């Protein structure tokens, strides 16, 4: 859902704040019946009054749920979005989505008395005492919960979550929403990879001081368009090109080099730069984290430049072996599925490693004013 400032409806220009359902890819819009009816009434009243335009704004409601916490939300979300309208047996406003930044999950993941079950585009937070809260992760990487579910958790937990509450971005497409509609809540492999990348960007920004992947607006639009190849021989090359653009070319090489001690200009390429950073900053298992990215890059290179280059074929064979396939197994669909799962797992594990080192990053930022490389020499 999004709001439009100007639409032509019923032969009159309507201005103000009109909620519509809009496709994120093609931007085609649909005005739902719950909006079309009051807009029609407003247009008729304006026409009867001799006006040439009509101004319209939906009424904003506050519900009795979580009244003490006072979460920010937009009541139009549940009035306009399919499947979120009031259901018998539920309190008014139960399905209003309440949005949070990614730090809310990091806060709970860092504390042993809580557990966070993350399943890609949805999950659950378990609280001491037995209460739990289901959440979704939308296409922008925002976390959200239903207002009625928030009302059921302890008041103290509501207050903690309120600190991470953000304005609605009106997008509820996630595992939580799909489950409500009776669809597969796990999402596609592409969706799981996208959310893992979003998580890594938020985690590294929060703790390392910069986002490892600088996912701008165009990159996020590309992420939304990721889809499984329809015809493997025809579509696999473009799918790999898109994955490289999203997973490798968005790596912020400049910020990564700037955060490492000593002269790092000789390190070439985004993957080698990130590998060096992991070794220096995380002391983590570089191979398990980085191999899927190198396999992706090698596979893309083979598909784009393969004519007459035996070295590219040899690297592709090694990549298959790294994913658990036979070197001569040329099943593109199998390799694609294994690669996307490996990439998503690497992003999640890298996020966890950064969270584990958060105190080290904090000490560096306190000592060197946000530039940890400033106080060290080669």
C-alpha positions, 0 to 999 in steps of 0.5 A, spaced: 500 500 500 502 507 498 499 514 498 497 518 492 497 525 492 493 526 486 488 521 482 483 522 477 476 518 479 469 519 477 471 524 472 474 529 478 481 530 480 482 528 487 487 530 491 490 529 498 492 522 501 489 517 497 491 510 499 492 505 493 495 498 492 501 499 488 505 494 484 512 495 486 515 493 479 510 496 474 507 501 479 500 499 476 495 502 482 488 499 484 483 503 488 480 498 493 473 498 495 474 500 502 477 507 499 473 507 492 466 508 496 468 514 501 472 517 495 465 517 491 461 520 496 466 525 497 466 527 489 459 527 489 459 532 495 464 536 491 460 536 485 454 538 488 457 544 492 460 546 485 467 544 486 472 542 480 476 538 485 475 534 491 480 533 497 480 526 500 484 524 506 482 517 510 480 517 517 486 515 522 484 511 528 487 509 534 485 502 537 485 500 545 490 495 544 497 497 547 494 503 549 500 504 554 505 503 550 503 508 544 506 504 538 506 508 532 502 505 526 497 507 520 490 504 521 489 505 513 494 499 513 489 494 515 483 497 512 486 497 505 490 491 505 487 484 503 486 480 509 487 484 514 480 487 515 477 485 522 475 478 523 470 475 528 473 474 535 478 479 534 479 486 537 478 492 533 485 493 530 488 486 531 491 486 524 494 493 524 501 492 522 506 495 527 513 496 524 520 496 527 527 497 525 532 491 524 535 493 531 529 490 535 531 483 533 539 484 534 537 487 541 533 480 543 538 476 539 544 478 544 540 476 550 541 469 553 534 469 556 530 470 550 530 466 543 529 469 536 527 464 531 529 467 524 526 463 518 528 468 513 522 472 511 518 471 518 520 468 525 518 468 532 521 472 539 520 467 545 520 471 552 521 469 559 515 466 562 512 463 556 510 468 552 512 469 544 511 474 538 510 472 531 514 477 526 514 478 519 520 481 515 517 485 509 520 487 502 524 493 505 527 489 510 523 492 516 520 488 521 513 488 523 508 485 528 500 485 529 498 490 534 493 484 537 499 480 538 503 485 541 498 486 546 499 479 549 506 480 551 508 483 557 508 490 558 515 491 559 517 487 553 512 492 549 516 498 552 522 495 550 520 494 543 517 501 543 524 504 543 525 501 536 518 502 533 518 506 526 513 509 522 509 504 517 512 503 510 505 500 508 508 493 506 506 487 509 508 482 504 512 477 508 512 470 511 507 472 517 502 475 511 503 469 507 501 465 513 495 469 514 493 468 507 494 460 507 500 461 503 507 458 504 510 462 509 517 460 508 518 464 501 522 463 495 530 462 495 530 469 492 526 472 498 530 468 503 537 471 500 534 478 500 532 478 507 539 475 509 542 481 505 538 486 508 540 483 515 547 483 514 547 491 511 543 493 518 547 489 522 554 491 519 551 498 519 549 498 527 556 495 529 561 496 524 559 503 523 558 502 515 553 497 511 557 492 508 553 492 502 551 499 500 544 497 498 541 503 495 534 504 492 536 501 485 539 495 488 533 494 493 528 494 486 533 489 483 532 485 489 525 485 489 525 483 481 529 477 483 526 471 480 527 463 479 529 462 472 523 460 468 527 456 462 534 454 465 538 455 458 535 461 456 535 465 463 540 462 468 545 467 465 541 473 466 539 471 473 547 470 475 548 477 472 543 480 477 545 476 483 552 478 482 550 485 481 546 485 488 551 480 492 558 482 490 557 489 486 554 492 492 560 491 497 562 497 499 569 496 498 571 503 500 568 503 507 571 496 508 578 498 506 578 505 510 576 501 516 582 496 516 589 498 519 595 499 514 595 501 507 590 496 503 590 499 496 593 493 494 587 489 495 584 488 489 576 487 488 570 487 492 571 479 494 578 480 496 577 486 500 571 483 504 575 477 505 581 481 508 576 485 513 573 478 515 580 475 517 582 482 520 576 484 524 572 477 525 578 472 525 572 468 523 572 462 518 573 465 511 572 459 507 565 458 509 563 465 509 566 467 502 566 461 498 559 462 496 560 469 493 566 466 489 562 460 486 557 465 484 562 470 481 566 464 477 559 461 475 557 468 472 564 469 469 563 462 465 556 463 463 558 470 460 565 469 457 566 461 457 568 461 449 575 458 449 577 459 456 578 452 460 580 456 466 573 458 467 570 451 466 575 448 471 573 454 476 566 452 475 568 445 476 571 446 483 565 451 485 560 445 484 565 441 488 564 446 494 557 446 493 557 438 494 556 437 487 560 432 482 565 436 478 561 434 472 554 435 474 552 440 470 545 440 473 544 448 473 537 448 477 541 444 482 547 448 483 542 454 483 538 452 489 544 450 493 548 456 491 542 461 493 541 457 500 549 457 501 549 465 500 543 466 504 547 462 510 553 466 509 550 472 510 546 470 516 553 467 519 557 473 517 551 477 521 552 473 527 559 474 527 559 481 527 554 481 533 559 477 537 564 482 535 560 488 537 564 490 543 570 490 539 567 495 534 564 499 540 571 500 543 574 501 536 569 507 535 570 510 542 577 510 541 578 512 534 572 517 533 568 512 528 575 511 524 578 504 527 584 505 522 586 511 525 589 509 531 593 503 528 599 503 523 601 497 518 
